Amino acid sequence: MLENRVIVIVGGTTGLGRSAARACVAAGARVIVVGRNDANAQQARRELGECCRACVGDATDPTTAQRAVESAVETFGRFDGLYHVAGGSGRAQGDGPVHELTDEGVSFTLKLNLESVIHSSRAAVRQFLAQGCGGSVVNMSSVLGFSPAPRFFATHVYAAAKAGIIGFTRSSAAYYADRDIRFNVLAPALVDTPMAERAAHNDEILRYIHRKQPLDGGRIGRPDDLDAAVVFLLSEASRYVTGQVLAVDGGWSVSESWPPDRSG
């Protein structure tokens, strides 16, 4: 599905992004993976072989995505799509319920989760326009941007940033549709990644997830649960799809958080 396509994955050296990079290469793509940690970047490069190049940089730096897109063109001769996965919790910096927010928590969380997406999308669009062709941008949001879970996941700036990604992406999709530049959003629920370590090792949260994400036995998500959606949205198979939010969430957004009454 991605034969001869060149994809940049911002946040592609660990977790969801690393899994997506594997899937893209398996689907025929060549990829540039971007991450902050040089060791992770080089490990991804070795694992994925000649179809992969690694770019070390922080997604919050406005120049990082630009360098990655330029590397795609210089190394592989073209650029076809961008998948922005990078983001994370601001809990340790002071994100939380509104009355407990710190100024540092607000700034850190918005920069990491929303501003970084804007930087990446800008770099992608500028290259698509320079090439005079269309392309695909897929941005990572979260079900918390539209389906809150206040008992266990009360980080309100994170939720605002993830909702902001949806608004930004849909607005961009509308503006650039007549140039065949597509923008779509993936919105996962709880997935077993390094960011989710707190929740993944909390028995009470896992019991909650068993009810809230009831598909496939009520388990926590795995990074590869999103891979097929990533490949689809970056490929020609989705050429008539833009401005959409695809929840890959195990049923989170349509499920109650307590056991349903099956007696009837």
Backbone as a ProteinNet text record, in pm:
[ID]
protein_1_A
[PRIMARY]
MLENRVIVIVGGTTGLGRSAARACVAAGARVIVVGRNDANAQQARRELGECCRACVGDATDPTTAQRAVESAVETFGRFDGLYHVAGGSGRAQGDGPVHELTDEGVSFTLKLNLESVIHSSRAAVRQFLAQGCGGSVVNMSSVLGFSPAPRFFATHVYAAAKAGIIGFTRSSAAYYADRDIRFNVLAPALVDTPMAERAAHNDEILRYIHRKQPLDGGRIGRPDDLDAAVVFLLSEASRYVTGQVLAVDGGWSVSESWPPDRSG
[TERTIARY]
81.3	0	84.7	209.8	296.2	418.9	409.6	522.2	573.1	704.9	774.8	738.9	665.6	633.5	738.1	757.4	854.2	777.8	791.3	712.4	804.6	770.4	838.8	750.3	809	735.5	802.5	737.1	788.6	745.1	842.2	813.5	817.9	901.4	902.3	1005.7	1069.7	1176.6	1134.8	1017	967.3	815.6	760.9	616.9	535.5	430.3	338.8	410.6	501.6	571.5	664.5	732.9	824.7	745.1	632.1	547.4	496.2	456.1	408.7	519.9	641.7	753.7	773.9	765.8	777.2	668.7	545.1	432.8	447.7	496	514.1	620	730	835.2	782.8	708.4	650.4	554.7	492.1	398.6	469.5	603	678.1	737.7	716.7	764.1	910.7	967.7	1094.4	1061.7	1127.5	1086.2	1203.1	1169.1	1258.1	1194.5	1262.8	1209.7	1279.4	1200.3	1250.1	1228.2	1331.9	1319.7	1424.7	1403.5	1496.1	1620.6	1607.1	1714.8	1796.1	1924.4	2007.7	2016.4	2025	2035.1	1910.5	1792.2	1667.9	1660.6	1705.7	1702.6	1792.3	1911.1	2003	1956.2	1892.9	1837.6	1727.9	1640.9	1535.6	1596.4	1700.1	1768	1824.1	1886.9	1943.3	1832.9	1726.6	1618	1552.2	1529.6	1453.6	1540	1670.4	1761.6	1767.7	1796.9	1821.7	1698.1	1582.7	1459.2	1436.8	1526.5	1505.6	1627.7	1600.4	1701.7	1650.2	1739.3	1701	1744.5	1660.5	1687.8	1666.2	1768.6	1759	1718.3	1612.6	1568.8	1443.6	1417	1299.4	1184.9	1069.4	954.5	907.2	938.5	896.8	985.5	1098.2	1186.7	1128.8	1097.9	1036.4	1119.5	1250	1334.8	1342.9	1297.1	1316.7	1241.8	1112.9	1035	1083.6	1121	1172.7	1297.7	1388.8	1510.6	1477.1	1378.9	1340.9	1281.5	1196.9	1138	1247.3	1338.1	1450.1	1534.9	1554.7	1631.8	1561.9	1428.5	1352.6	1376.8	1370.9	1388.7	1532	1627.9	1768.5	1809.3	1754.3	1796.5	1720.1	1589.7	1505.8	1443.1	1465.4	1422.2	1280.7	1205.9	1067.5	1013.7	893.6	826.4	676.8	614.7	474.6	381.3	433.5	342.7	413.5	340	392.2	295.6	351.6	274.7	336.6	260.5	310.9	254.8	345.2	307.5	356.5	462.5	528.9	433	445.9	364	387.8	310.3	328.3	254.6	263.2	196	271.7	197.9	256.7	229.7	187.1	148.9	261.8	381.7	495.1	534	494.8	527.5	415.9	301.5	194.9	62.9	45	-87.1	-175	-303.9	-398	-532.8	-616	-741.9	-716	-811.4	-791.6	-742.8	-801.7	-765.5	-625.9	-565.3	-431.8	-323.1	-358.9	-261.8	-153	-32.3	77.1	101	157.8	189.6	286	381.3	478.4	408.6	311.5	239.4	159.9	97.3	20.9	112.4	220.2	311.8	376.9	426.6	495	402.6	281.8	190.8	141.1	110	66	179.2	298.3	411.8	441	440.4	473.5	367.4	240.2	133.5	62.2	62.4	-7.4	88.5	176.3	268.9	355.1	396.1	481.5	409.4	280	200.8	194.4	176.8	170.7	301.7	414	544.4	558.7	519.5	533.9	444.5	320	226.7	274.9	327.3	377.5	491	584.3	696.3	646.8	548	494.8	425.9	339.2	264.4	357.1	455.2	548	618.3	654	719.2	620.5	499.7	399.6	375.2	363.5	340.6	459.8	580.6	700.5	708.8	663	664	552.4	448.9	334	249.7	247.4	169.2	97.1	8.4	-61.6	21.1	-40.9	24.4	-68.3	-21.8	-105.1	-35.2	-110.1	-64.1	-157.6	-101.2	-178.8	-126.7	-214.8	-177.1	-238	-161.2	-205.7	-276.5	-400.3	-474.9	-497.1	-610.7	-644.7	-795.5	-852	-994.1	-1023.2	-922.4	-944.9	-975.2	-949.9	-984.3	-1133	-1210.1	-1355	-1435.9	-1368.3	-1438.2	-1366.6	-1394.5	-1319	-1336.8	-1238.6	-1242.3	-1191.4	-1275.2	-1226.3	-1170.5	-1211.6	-1166.5	-1017.5	-968.1	-829.6	-741.5	-801.8	-724.4	-762	-740.9	-780.6	-662.5	-607	-503.2	-568	-615.6	-705.4	-635	-509.2	-437.2	-402.6	-368.2	-345.1	-470.3	-585.9	-711.4	-735.9	-707.4	-725.5	-633.4	-509.1	-414.8	-461	-508.6	-553	-679.4	-767.4	-883.1	-837.6	-736.6	-682.6	-624.1	-562.1	-508.5	-620.6	-735.1	-848.3	-894.5	-910	-952.7	-852.1	-726.2	-621	-618.6	-628.9	-620.9	-740.9	-858.9	-978.6	-979.2	-936.7	-928.2	-827.1	-714.6	-612.7	-665.7	-738	-795.2	-886.9	-967.2	-1059.1	-984.1	-879.7	-807.8	-729.9	-670	-580.1	-641.9	-770	-831.7	-822.3	-836.8	-833.3	-692.7	-593.8	-458	-419.1	-518.3	-497.6	-400.8	-395.2	-320	-421.3	-408.5	-507.7	-456.7	-546.3	-517.6	-619.6	-572.1	-660.7	-600.2	-683.2	-644.6	-668.5	-574.6	-595.9	-611.6	-709.5	-736.6	-741.9	-630.6	-631.2	-682.2	-716.4	-744.2	-613.9	-623.4	-502.9	-427	-301.5	-215	-91.1	-41.8	72.6	202	235.8	357.9	429.9	552.6	620.3	542.5	468.4	390.1	278.3	229.8	116.1	157.9	284.3	335.8	258.1	224.6	148.6	18.3	-56.4	-187	-174.9	-76.8	-64	-26.5	22.3	60.2	-28.2	-144.4	-239.7	-359.6	-379.5	-484.5	-623.2	-645.9	-777.4	-805	-703.6	-719.9	-739.8	-668.1	-683.8	-822.3	-879.5	-1018.6	-1113	-1086.1	-1164.8	-1151.6	-1029.6	-1005.1	-1075.9	-1082	-1148.6	-1293.1	-1355.4	-1493.8	-1499.7	-1405.2	-1409.2	-1358.2	-1266.4	-1214.4	-1247.3	-1374.7	-1417.9	-1376.9	-1330.4	-1294.1	-1176.7	-1178.7	-1069.3	-1037.5	-1142	-1124.2	-1107.2	-1123.5	-1112.6	-969.4	-879	-736.6	-693.5	-577.7	-511.8	-465.4	-461.3	-420.3	-273.3	-239.3	-99.8	-63.5	61.3	99.4	58.1	69.8	38.1	-111.4	-195.4	-339.2	-368.3	-279.3	-301.1	-234.3	-151.6	-66.9	-146.1	-249.9	-326.1	-393.2	-440.5	-502.3	-399.8	-279	-172.9	-142.1	-120.7	-87.7	-200.7	-323.4	-438.7	-441.9	-427.6	-440.5	-323.3	-209.1	-94.4	-91.7	-180.5	-175.3	-280.5	-271	-368.8	-506.3	-511.6	-641.2	-733.4	-675.3	-755.7	-755.2	-735.3	-720.6	-843.7	-959.4	-1083.1	-1126	-1030.7	-1059	-976.1	-1042.1	-969.9	-1058.1	-993.9	-1065.3	-1136.1	-1094	-1163.3	-1085.4	-1159.4	-1102.1	-1137.6	-1037.8	-1059.4	-1016.8	-1114	-1086.2	-1050.7	-927.9	-883.4	-869.3	-980.8	-987.9	-1046.9	-1062.7	-1114.4	-1256.6	-1327.2	-1464.1	-1479.5	-1368.1	-1371	-1482.5	-1487.6	-1576.4	-1723.4	-1754.3	-1894.8	-1932.5	-1846.8	-1868.9	-1884.8	-1961.2	-1973.6	-1854.7	-1836.4	-1722.1	-1760.6	-1879.5	-1919.2	-1982.3	-1990.9	-2040.8	-2184.7	-2213.6	-2350	-2442.7	-2569.9	-2670.7	-2712.8	-2673.6	-2705.5	-2830.7	-2896.6	-3008.2	-3125.3	-3142.7	-3255.2	-3226.3
-122.1	0	127.1	117.8	235.9	220.1	136.5	112.3	242.6	263.9	381.1	512.5	509.3	631.5	658.1	785.5	826.8	898.1	845.8	891.3	940.2	1054.2	1104	1074.5	1013.7	983.1	1057.4	1162.2	1242.3	1175.2	1127.6	1041.9	896	865.4	731.9	636.3	668.7	582.3	495	517.3	435.5	419.3	325.2	312.6	307.6	389.7	391.5	425.4	520.6	561	453.9	385.8	278	163.7	130.6	26	67	193	242.5	240.5	273.1	270.6	129.4	29.6	-109.1	-140.8	-99.7	-129	-58.7	65	139.5	74.6	33.7	-34.1	-165.8	-240.2	-366.2	-343.6	-224.7	-191.6	-130.9	-123	-79.4	59.1	129.4	267.9	274.6	390.7	430.4	538.9	536.9	621.7	699.4	818	895.7	895.8	839	839	948.2	1019.4	1132.4	1103.9	1124.6	1107.8	1188	1208.9	1290.2	1214.4	1081.9	1000.4	936.6	966.2	916.3	763.9	703	557	491	542.9	488.2	507.9	624.5	653.6	557.2	533.2	443.7	298.5	262	127.2	106.6	206.6	197.7	188	264.8	263.3	125.2	62.2	-71.1	-173.8	-162.8	-260.3	-253.6	-133.9	-117.1	-117.7	-110.2	-129.7	-12.9	-45.2	58	139	92.2	166.8	278.3	293.7	389	477.8	603.2	695	757.5	791.2	847	991.9	1071	1212.5	1241.1	1290.6	1317.7	1463.5	1483.9	1620.1	1619.2	1731.6	1749.1	1802.3	1738	1779.1	1919.3	1969.8	2105.2	2212	2171.7	2262.9	2283.8	2405.3	2428.5	2379	2360	2317.5	2165.7	2090.1	1944.2	1879.3	1906	1844.9	1893.1	2018.7	2072.4	1996.5	1971	1895.9	1754.1	1694.4	1557.2	1550	1646.7	1649.6	1672.6	1764.1	1788.2	1662.7	1588.9	1465.1	1361.7	1356.9	1263.6	1291.9	1418	1456.2	1431.2	1468.5	1452	1305.4	1223.2	1082.5	994	1013.4	923.2	988.6	1118.6	1184.3	1235.4	1217.4	1263.8	1264.8	1316.9	1320.2	1307.3	1207.4	1176.8	1188.3	1176.1	1179.3	1197.8	1250.8	1273.6	1216.7	1147.9	1097.2	1156.4	1241	1301.6	1225.6	1159.9	1081.8	1148.2	1226.5	1279.9	1359.3	1337.9	1405.8	1337.7	1375.7	1310.8	1381.6	1323.1	1376.2	1494.7	1590.6	1701.4	1693.3	1575.9	1559.1	1597.2	1553.1	1579.9	1727.3	1801.9	1944.1	2033.3	1973.8	2052.3	2052.5	1961.6	1944.7	1865.8	1889.2	1820.5	1887.9	1876.2	1950	2100.6	2175.5	2318	2392.3	2363.5	2440.7	2408.6	2301.6	2263.1	2294.8	2349.7	2372.2	2470.5	2441.6	2538.1	2604.1	2722.2	2789	2704.8	2641.2	2557.3	2437.5	2380.5	2266.3	2301.7	2419.9	2464.1	2481.4	2555.9	2585.8	2458.4	2375.2	2253.2	2161.5	2141.5	2045	2091.7	2220	2271.9	2267.7	2300.9	2300.4	2159.8	2064.3	1927	1863.1	1890.4	1816.2	1889.6	2021.8	2096.3	2174.2	2251.4	2329.2	2239	2125.7	2036	1985.2	1957.2	1913.2	2023.1	2146.4	2259.3	2273.4	2261.7	2269.9	2161.5	2038.7	1927.5	1946.1	1985.6	2004.5	2115.3	2222	2332.7	2286.3	2209.4	2159.8	2071.9	1987.1	1897.8	1976.1	2070.1	2145.5	2228.4	2291	2371.1	2285.6	2162.4	2076.1	2029.2	1993.7	1954	2066.1	2189	2303.2	2325.6	2309.8	2326.6	2220.6	2099.4	1990.4	2003.2	2082	2095.6	1970.7	1896.7	1772.7	1760.9	1664.9	1640.6	1555.8	1520.2	1437.1	1415.4	1339.9	1303.9	1338	1402.1	1429.4	1357.9	1280.1	1211.5	1257.8	1315.1	1366.1	1281.3	1263.3	1183.4	1270.5	1236.1	1301.7	1198.4	1200.9	1106.5	1111.6	1000.2	1002.1	1101.4	1135.3	1231.1	1370.6	1394.5	1522.9	1541.6	1430.7	1440.5	1344	1257.2	1160.1	1151.2	1245.8	1255.4	1135.4	1117.2	1013.7	1075.9	1152.7	1237.4	1163.4	1040.4	971.6	940.1	895.4	850.2	934.5	1015.6	1086.1	1233.6	1301.6	1442.1	1534.4	1527.2	1621.5	1711.1	1825.6	1905.5	1979.5	2015.3	2081.5	1979.2	1858.7	1751.9	1729.8	1723.6	1705.9	1822.9	1944.3	2062.3	2056.8	2015.8	2006	1902.9	1789	1684.8	1726.4	1800.3	1856.8	1961.5	2039.6	2139.3	2077.9	1961.6	1891.5	1859.7	1819	1788.1	1913.4	2023.9	2148.3	2197.4	2193.3	2236	2149.6	2018.9	1925.6	1939.4	1949.3	1962.8	2096	2202.2	2331.2	2327.8	2263.8	2249.1	2164.5	2058.6	1972.9	2052.3	2138.8	2218.8	2314.6	2376.4	2478.4	2419.1	2302.1	2247.4	2135.8	2109	1997.4	2015.2	2140.1	2160.5	2147	2124.2	2097	1951.3	1871.2	1728.2	1701.6	1795	1772.2	1731.9	1611.3	1554.8	1559.2	1586.8	1587.2	1499.9	1405.7	1322.8	1300.9	1252.5	1235.5	1092.1	1037.9	913	944.9	882.8	908.5	775.5	734.8	611	634.2	524.9	527.1	488.2	419.7	384.9	274.1	301.7	207.4	184.4	63.6	25.6	79.3	201.2	267	321.5	369.6	427.2	539	618.9	726.6	674.9	554.6	499.5	411.3	417.4	326.5	337.9	461.3	480.7	402.8	418.3	353.5	203.6	162.3	21.6	-67	-7.2	-84.7	-55.5	0.9	31.6	-61.7	-150.9	-252.3	-190.4	-81.3	-18.6	40.6	103.7	158.2	46.2	-62.8	-174.3	-236.7	-239.5	-287.2	-191.6	-63.3	37.5	19.1	-2.1	-21.1	-145.9	-248.5	-372	-344.6	-248.2	-211.7	-102.6	-11.5	104.4	72	-23.2	-69	-217.6	-250.7	-390.6	-481.1	-427.9	-514	-605.4	-723.7	-820.3	-851.9	-875.9	-917.3	-805.2	-681.2	-567.9	-537	-549.6	-529.9	-386.5	-352.2	-227.5	-239.3	-125.3	-128.4	-161.5	-209.3	-232.9	-136.1	-93.9	-2.9	-51.2	-183.7	-231.1	-231.9	-203.5	-191.2	-74.5	23.8	141.2	130.4	29.9	27.5	25.9	-55.8	-65.3	67.3	138.5	268.6	368.8	365.3	455.9	432.1	306.8	273.9	316.7	290.4	330.3	480.3	558.3	703.2	766.5	700.1	751.3	704	612.6	549.7	606.4	565.2	603.7	543.5	440.9	381.4	481.7	583.1	686.2	817.8	810.8	932.8	1022.4	969.4	1048.5	1075.5	1067.2	1085.5	1200.8	1301.5	1410	1473.1	1529.4	1596.4	1503.1	1377.9	1279.3	1246.3	1205.9	1162.4	1015.7	930.8	787.1	744.1	704.3	656.1	508	475.7	336.6	309.4	276.9	290.7	171.6	58.5	-59.7	-45	57.9	82.1	190.2	254.1	357.1	458.8	516.9	631.2	592.6	463.2	420.3	332.5	326.7	233.9	306.2	244	293.5	245.9	307.5	270.9	181.2	127.2	32.8	-87.9	-204.5	-323.9	-303.7	-332.9	-318.4	-424.6	-392.8	-485.9	-575.8	-703	-797.6	-880.1	-845.5	-929.5	-929.2	-817.4	-807.8	-872.6
0	0	0	44.1	49.2	-39.8	-139.5	-228.2	-288.3	-274.3	-328.5	-260.1	-150.7	-77.8	29.5	57.9	159.7	270.6	391.4	505.7	616.5	675	794.4	915	1017.7	1140.9	1255.4	1302.1	1413.2	1544	1618.5	1732.9	1691.5	1593.1	1534.2	1588.4	1699.3	1749.6	1867.1	1923.1	2034.8	2020.9	2096.1	2114.7	1986.6	1982.3	1868.8	1739.1	1743.4	1623.1	1569.8	1658	1616.5	1552.4	1611.8	1555.7	1418.1	1403.8	1274.8	1170.6	1210.8	1117.2	1062	1148.6	1102.4	1000.5	1032.4	943.4	809.7	811.1	686.7	599	659.4	583.6	527.6	607.6	560.6	443.9	440	332.1	211.5	214.8	99.2	107.2	218.2	229.4	269.2	245.9	305.8	407.1	521.3	631.5	690.3	738.8	824	962	1060.4	1196	1276.1	1355	1433.1	1581.3	1661.5	1805.2	1878.4	2008.4	2086.9	2129.8	2143.5	2199.6	2087.6	2083.6	1974.8	1974.4	2092.3	2098.4	2041	2076.4	2020.9	1870.4	1824.7	1681.8	1604.1	1655	1585.3	1592	1701.8	1712.2	1608.4	1592.3	1490.7	1351.7	1329.8	1199.7	1169.4	1268.2	1246.3	1223.2	1300.3	1287.5	1150.5	1099.8	976.9	852.4	868.9	757.2	660.2	534.5	433.5	398.3	437.9	411.3	512.3	607.8	717	737	767.6	815.8	944.8	1034.9	1164.7	1174.3	1236.1	1257.8	1406.3	1473	1616.5	1636.7	1714.7	1742.9	1826.8	1889.4	1974.5	1889.7	1897.8	1816.7	1849.6	1968.6	2004.5	1941.4	1884.6	1813.1	1673.4	1634.5	1502.9	1385.5	1404.7	1293.5	1278	1376	1372.6	1257.3	1245.7	1137.8	1002.1	995.1	868.7	825.1	919.8	886.8	843.1	906.5	871.7	731.4	697.9	563.6	459.1	487.4	395.1	379.5	488.4	481.8	394.8	402.8	318.9	171.6	134.8	-5.3	-50.3	34.2	-2.5	-11.7	79.6	86.8	-10.5	-17.3	-95.8	-218.8	-235.2	-357.7	-362.1	-253.3	-252	-108.9	-94	36.2	10.9	74.7	46.5	166.7	286.2	399.7	531.9	626.9	761.5	865	961.6	1075.4	1200.9	1271	1394	1513.7	1585.6	1703.9	1832.5	1822.4	1941.4	2029.4	2157.8	2257.4	2391.4	2490.4	2619.5	2730.8	2846.2	2964.2	3022.4	3072.9	3146.1	3295	3339.3	3479.8	3575.7	3545.2	3633.9	3636.3	3532.6	3526.4	3580.3	3616.6	3677.1	3602.5	3506.7	3445.5	3540.9	3534	3620.3	3612.4	3717	3720.3	3716.2	3663.7	3639	3763.3	3879.7	3998.3	4050.8	4000.5	4044.9	3942	3827.8	3721.1	3762.1	3719.7	3733	3597.2	3599.8	3473.7	3391.2	3458.9	3389.2	3324.7	3395.4	3341.1	3217.1	3218	3101.7	2981.3	3000.2	2889.9	2835.3	2924.5	2883.4	2804.3	2855.1	2794	2658.4	2645.8	2516.2	2413.7	2456.3	2363.9	2313.9	2404.6	2369.2	2280.4	2309.8	2244	2131	2132.6	2028.1	1938.4	1999.4	1916.1	1829.7	1881.7	1803.9	1679.5	1692.7	1577.3	1471.7	1516.8	1423.3	1347.3	1417.5	1351.7	1244.6	1278.4	1184.3	1062.6	1086.5	974.9	882.6	939.9	858.5	767.6	823.2	742.3	628.4	657.8	554.6	443.9	481	380.8	293.4	352.2	272.4	167.3	204.1	106.2	-0.2	39	-60.6	-161.3	-112.4	-201.4	-293.3	-238.9	-320.7	-429.6	-398.3	-495.5	-597.6	-562.2	-650.1	-657.4	-548.2	-545.3	-412.3	-404.4	-279.7	-185	-73	26.3	142.7	239.4	354.2	485.2	575.1	711.2	807.3	896	999.5	1134.6	1214.5	1346.4	1457.1	1562.3	1676.4	1778.4	1809.5	1916.7	2028.2	2090.3	2197.5	2218.5	2262.4	2296.8	2409.5	2488.9	2597.1	2543.9	2417.1	2357.1	2335.9	2339.9	2319.6	2405.8	2478.5	2562.5	2697.4	2788.8	2914.2	3006.2	3092.7	3195.8	3324.6	3395.3	3504.3	3624.7	3645	3766.1	3762.5	3650.1	3641.8	3549.9	3463.1	3361.1	3358.2	3471.6	3485.9	3460.9	3340.6	3298.5	3193.1	3237.8	3155.1	3041.9	3060	2951.1	2843.2	2882.1	2784.7	2700.4	2765	2692.3	2597.6	2645.7	2560.8	2439.7	2460.7	2349.3	2247.7	2295.1	2203.3	2128.5	2194.4	2124.6	2024	2061.3	1970.8	1844.3	1857.9	1740.7	1642.5	1694.6	1607.6	1533.8	1605	1541.1	1438.4	1473.8	1382.6	1256.8	1275.8	1163.3	1070.5	1125	1041.4	966.2	1032.4	965.9	852	876	771.4	656.4	689	585.3	492.9	551	470.5	379.4	431.9	356.1	239	257.2	157.2	72.3	88.8	15.6	-135	-183.5	-329	-387	-299.9	-346.7	-321.8	-286.7	-261.2	-146.9	-53.4	69.9	176.5	224.7	316.9	461.2	551.6	695	766.7	846.8	927.3	1065.8	1156	1295.7	1339.8	1414.5	1487.4	1635.6	1698.6	1840.5	1915.7	1974	2052.7	2194.7	2258.3	2402	2473.2	2585.4	2659.6	2587.6	2554.5	2484.6	2570.4	2567.9	2651.2	2589.8	2625.8	2581.2	2705	2690.1	2806.5	2873.5	2796.2	2854.4	2945.5	2916.7	2990.6	3107.9	3146.5	3249.3	3380.7	3422.2	3546.4	3543.3	3435.5	3425.4	3403	3323.6	3287.1	3404.4	3514.3	3631.9	3752.8	3726	3831.6	3817.3	3913.6	3902.3	3891.7	3964.3	3959.9	3821	3762	3627.6	3526.3	3540.8	3447.3	3456.9	3576.2	3588.5	3516.4	3528.9	3457.8	3306.1	3258.8	3116.6	3065.3	3146	3105.7	3066.2	3132.1	3098.9	2992.7	2996.8	2908	2767.9	2756	2627.1	2612	2589	2600.7	2485.2	2373.2	2261.5	2296.5	2236.1	2248.4	2394.5	2470.8	2609.2	2708.7	2663.8	2755.9	2796.2	2703.4	2734.1	2706.2	2758.8	2722.5	2576.5	2506.5	2367.3	2350.9	2231.6	2193.4	2080.8	2069.5	1961.4	1823	1798.4	1663.5	1633.3	1732.8	1705.6	1611.7	1605.8	1521.5	1384.9	1365.3	1246	1115.9	1108.2	983.4	949.5	1051.9	1028.4	978.2	1033.2	989.1	841.4	805.2	666.3	573.6	612.5	530.3	506.5	612.9	599.4	525.9	522.7	449.2	304.4	268.9	137.8	43	-83.4	-184.6	-157.4	-73.8	-40.6	27.7	92.1	159.9	81.7	-49.6	-130.5	-127.5	-88.9	-84.3	59.2	152.5	294.8	348.3	403.5	469.2	576.4	677.8	785.9	881.8	887.4	968.8	1096.2	1198	1325.2	1343.8	1339.5	1354	1493.7	1574	1709.6	1703.1	1737	1746.3	1894.9	1958.8	2104.5	2178.8	2111.4	2179.9	2230	2183.2	2226.2	2330.9	2371	2475.9	2455.2	2336.4	2313.5	2302	2302.6	2296.4	2415.5	2516.1	2627.1	2759.6	2848.2	2983.8	3066.1	3181	3263.4	3380.2	3375	3477	3406.5	3474.9	3407.6	3360	3232	3182.5	3242.5	3247.8	3297.5	3183.6	3191	3083.9	3117	3227.5	3273.1	3176	3101.3	3007.8	2876
[MASK]
++++++++++++++++++++++++++++++++++++++++++++++++++++++++++++++++++++++++++++++++++++++++++++++++++++++++++++++++++++++++++++++++++++++++++++++++++++++++++++++++++++++++++++++++++++++++++++++++++++++++++++++++++++++++++++++++++++++++++++++++++++++++++++++++++++++++

